Amino acid sequence: MRFLKQGSSQITSRSEILAYVVNHTSFHRGFIADILRRMSVSVPATDLATYIRDRK
């Protein structure tokens, strides 16, 4: 994909966009979990591998 940013053209691959989306989602999940923990709310594991293992 080609983007214009501040007058210059930039190219980003689909794999780079997918990696960004996955990582950005993880950031928000962790941020929300941190806020809830500070409010003394019990938060389940935010790690996908732990979540899948614990569901079995």
C-alpha positions as CSV (number, residue, x, y, z in Angstrom):
1,M,0.0,0.0,0.0
2,R,1.2,3.5,-0.7
3,F,0.6,6.3,1.7
4,L,1.3,10.0,1.6
5,K,2.6,11.4,4.8
6,Q,3.8,15.0,5.2
7,G,4.3,15.3,1.4
8,S,6.4,12.1,1.0
9,S,5.2,8.8,-0.4
10,Q,5.7,5.7,1.8
11,I,5.1,2.0,0.9
12,T,3.9,-0.5,3.6
13,S,3.5,-4.2,2.9
14,R,0.4,-6.2,4.0
15,S,2.6,-8.2,6.4
16,E,3.8,-5.0,8.0
17,I,0.2,-3.7,8.4
18,L,-0.9,-7.0,9.9
19,A,2.0,-7.0,12.4
20,Y,1.1,-3.4,13.3
21,V,-2.6,-4.3,13.9
22,V,-1.7,-7.3,16.1
23,N,0.8,-5.4,18.2
24,H,-1.4,-2.4,18.5
25,T,-4.2,-4.5,19.8
26,S,-1.9,-6.1,22.3
27,F,-0.8,-2.7,23.5
28,H,-4.4,-1.6,24.2
29,R,-5.3,-5.0,25.9
30,G,-2.3,-4.6,28.2
31,F,-3.1,-0.9,28.9
32,I,-6.7,-1.7,29.8
33,A,-5.6,-4.6,32.0
34,D,-3.2,-2.3,33.9
35,I,-5.9,0.2,34.5
36,L,-8.3,-2.4,35.9
37,R,-5.5,-3.9,38.1
38,R,-4.9,-0.5,39.6
39,M,-8.6,-0.4,40.4
40,S,-8.2,-3.8,42.2
41,V,-10.2,-5.6,39.6
42,S,-9.2,-9.2,38.9
43,V,-8.1,-9.4,35.3
44,P,-7.7,-12.7,33.4
45,A,-4.4,-13.5,31.7
46,T,-3.9,-11.3,28.6
47,D,-1.4,-13.6,27.0
48,L,-3.0,-15.7,24.2
49,A,-1.1,-18.9,24.9
50,T,-2.0,-18.7,28.6
51,Y,-5.7,-18.0,27.7
52,I,-5.9,-21.0,25.4
53,R,-4.1,-23.3,27.9
54,D,-6.4,-22.3,30.8
55,R,-9.6,-22.8,28.7
56,K,-8.8,-26.5,28.3
